[in-house]
Amino acid sequence: MRFETDDPPRRSIADGLRRLAVRTGVAVDYLRRAFIVERLLVRLLDESPDRWVRFDDWRLEYRHDGLASTPDDVEEVLGDAQAAVDAALRRAAAYRGLEPVQLTVRVLTRWPEVVDGPALTYTVEADGDLGEVDLLVGFAYPRSDEIEWRPGLDVLDALAGPPPRLPTRTRLAQLTACLGAYTGRTSRFPDPEDLLAIARYAPQLTCTAEQLRRALGRVWPWDATSAWPLAVPGPPPWWADAYRRGALELGLDPAMAVGHAWAAALFDPILSATVPPGATWDQAAVRWGNPPPRHARAVRVSRPPAEGLAPMDHR
């Protein structure tokens, strides 16, 4: 998307962010950082529309042809992947066309962080008073059925028409990935943001129990050595302050127990195999509803006895 003027007023961007904050309840500072990432992604998609997808507000996924999704051969091709991402970000930042902001990209960490596979961290700085944001670029490019086109932030409507539509991981894929990280089933260290993401995206989910079970199975394969628990474990109490800060920024209930309640309502019936496969997620009632007839088979897998579920210990 390009703009009809080469110098859109800064005040219009600031006003748009404030209006969006009032409408959504999300903090202006959060929206400002998300806006910077969106403008970078728009430029990246202009050059390579089939290589970039948004995982969440601060994380993009890049499709590198030589990088497999398994971590075993990462070291062999990681250098090429880093070079490709570095070059793409430099070209995007160097664009000086009809854009509302000019960007500068700096490397924050040269070595990969482990986030569902290798990832790189950059700082993206916008000119003016928009500031900067730390951006994570990973290589876990999703399958085609895990990508949907969602509208971006409605900030520049008066300047450039509707917000851009951006390729984004589906809510189903985001939620199952967050649960895998939250429960320690991925290589990344669990974080309060995983529970926040579940509380944020669960009200937006539309799916059946069978669809969620299959998506969860791709992120968290069940086998004899890694059985699913029967319920989502509670978060450690020392997460409470970080959770509260993040929830207030997103306009969510700051009580961590509420976030866990969303996770439990969504995932516990799947993990415990007590919901029929055709049941649908009722966002308003926060439960699985509309089950098929009584004779329908529940979603079940054979499993060894589950261990007792205590709050997670991530010390």
PyMOL commands that set and color helices and strands:
alter all, ss='L'
color gray80, all
select helices_A, chain A and resi 10-24+28-47+71-94+144-146+157-160+171-182+192-204+209-219+237-250+256-271
alter helices_A, ss='H'
color red, helices_A
select strands_A, chain A and resi 52-56+59-62+103-114+118-126+132-138+147-151+165-169+280-282+287-289
alter strands_A, ss='S'
color yellow, strands_A
deselect
rebuild
show_as cartoon
